[in-house]
Amino acid sequence: MQLLDKLQWRYATKAMDAERAVPADKVERILEAARLAPTSSGLQPFEILVVTNAELREKIKAVAWNQAQVTDGSHLLVFAAWDDYTPERINAMFDYTNDVRGFKNEGWEAYRRQLLATYPGRGSQINFEHAARQAYIGFGAAVIAAAFEEVDCTPMEGFDPAAVDEILGLRARGLKSVVMLPLGYRKAENDWLVNLPKVRRPRAQFVTEVA
């Protein structure tokens, strides 16, 4: 119930208080929630950039429909997906898993070979789209964690991904920006949305029980 209450409290904040910064420990817990999120085959094919540099955020704001939350929030999280699944990336995650667990499993190694035989050959666009969907899983975890921490955030797709990639130098790292999440605290007196009821479809129109 506590989590549901926090989710009822959260909304896509339209005005953030530029004078209030989110404490570092809260930001770290939000990031950790995203890091712990599940991903297909455990590959974690995305990274999160935490942008606090004022000059960079001004540049990003200019290519994000001038949405003030980009600069008024204290932290801007940019979720960037792998631009492709390469053998090197796949092997790196499987090797890392073996190192962490301290042993090799033949079933796991057979699965590695299966991915190596299928993913790289599918084409970079299909692979990027798949990786982007994994990024959204982590993004959802971050949104929920922010609500639990009573930190405001604004899910944001309204930006020019190619321009953000250029600003942050993502292409050189084999990444493409997918979605952004400014973190901060609501400035209620300036936010037209803050006191409006949350609108979601009724459960009967949203959930179908298949017995």
N, C-alpha and C positions, 0 to 999 in steps of 0.2 A: 504493500500500500504506500509506503514511503516513496518508492521509486515512481509509482504512478502519480502521486501527488506532485512530484517534481516535474514530471512530464506534462502534467496539466498546467504547471506554473510557467514552463518555457514557451517561448514563441520566437518567431524570426524578428529579432530586435531591429527596429528601424532607426533608433537614435541611441548612440552610446556616449557615455560620459568620458570625454577625452582626458579628464583629470584623474580618473581612477584606473589603476593598473591591476590586472589579475595577479595574485601572488604566485610566485614561482612554483610552490608545491602543488597548487591546484592545476597549473598548466602541465606539470609533469604527470599528474594522475590522469589527466585527459589524454595526454600522449600515450601513456602506458596502456590505457584502455584500447586505444586504436592499435597499438603494437600487439596486444593479446587477442585481437579479433581473429576469427577463423578466415582462412583463405584457401582457395582450391589447391590441393596437393601440398599445402603448407609452404608454398613458394614465396608468399609475401611480396608480390611483384609491384610494389609501390613504395614510395618514400614520402615523408612529410617534411616540408621546409617550414621552420618557425621564423617568420619575418618580423623583426622589430625595428629594423633600420628605417628611419623616417623618410629618407630620400627615396629608397626603393618602394616604400608603400605609397608615396605620392605618385610615382611612375605607374604603379599597378592600378591605383585609383583611376588614373586617366584613361586606362583601357578597360575599366570595369564600370562603365556607365556612371562614373563619378560618385559611386556609392560611398557615403561618408564613413560607413562602418570600417572600411579598409584602413582608414587612418585614425579614426576616433577610438577604435578598439586598441587594446595594448599589445595584442599579439595577432598576427595573421597566419593561419595554418594553410599551407598550400599542399594539397594532395596530388602527387605526381606519379603517374604509372610508368612502368617500363614501356619503352617503345617497341619491344619485341621480346620473345622468349628465345634466347640463344643457348646452345649447349653449355657455354661457360656459366651462364646464370643458373641454369637448371642443376648442373653438376655442383656448383658452389653451395646451393642450398641443401642438396642431398649429402654432400661431404660434411657440411656444418652439422646437420642432424646426426650423422654418425659420430662426429666428434663429441657432441653434447651428450649423446646417449652412451657412448663408450663401446659400441659394438656395431657390427654389420648384420643385417637381416636379409636373407636371400629373397624373401618376398618383397622387401623394400627395394632391393637392388633390381629386381625384375621390373618393378614399377618405374624405377629410374630409366631403365632401358626403353620401356614403353613410351614414356614422355619424350625421351630423346628421339625416338623414331617417328613421333607424330607432331609435336609442337613446333619445332623449328621450320618444318616444311609447310606449315599452314599459311604462311605469309604474315608480314609484319602488321598489316592493318587488322586482321582477325585477332592476332595475338595482343595487339595494343588494346583493342576493344574488350578482350577477355580480362586483361590486366586492370583496365579501368573499372570493370565491374567489381573486381576484388578490392580496389581502392575505396569504392563506395561502401563496402562492408565495414572497413576501418573507419570511414567517415561517419557512418551511422553510430558506431560505438563511441566515437568522440562526441557526437551531439548528445547522446544519452548521458555520457560521463559529465559533460558540461552542465547539464540540467541537474544531475545529482550533486555537483559541487556548487550549485546556485550561481553559475557563471553564465552570462548571456552570450549567445552566439547567433550568427546569421548564415545559414546555408546559402552558398552563392555559386551559381553557375553563370551569372550574367557578367562575363568578361571575355576578352579575346585571348584564347589559350596560346596562340602562336606568339602574341606580343608578350604575355607573361613568361613564356618559355625563353624568349629573348632577354627579357629583363633579368631573369634569374639564372641564365646560362644553363638551362636544363638540357638542351639538345646535346651538348658536349658530354653530358652524363648519361645519355641514353634514356632520358625521361621526357614525359609530356604532362603538362598540368591538366587536371581533370575537374577539380572542384576546390573551392576555397571556404575557409571557416574563420571569420574574424571572431576573436574572443574579447569580451569586455564586460561592462556593466551598463544596464539600461539607464538612459536619462529620461525618466518617466514624463517629465513636464513637456518634453519636446517630441514625444512618441505618440502618434495618433493611434497606434495599434495596441498600446499597453493594456488598456482596460476593456477592450472588446472581448466578447466571449470567444473561446476557441471553437472553431467550426470543423467538425469531422463527420463523415457519413455515419449514420446509425449502424450499430453492430449488425442488424438484420440485413442491411444492404452491403455489408463489408465482409462478413464471415459466412461461409457455407459449410454446414456440418455434413460430412460424408461418412455415414455409419456403415 
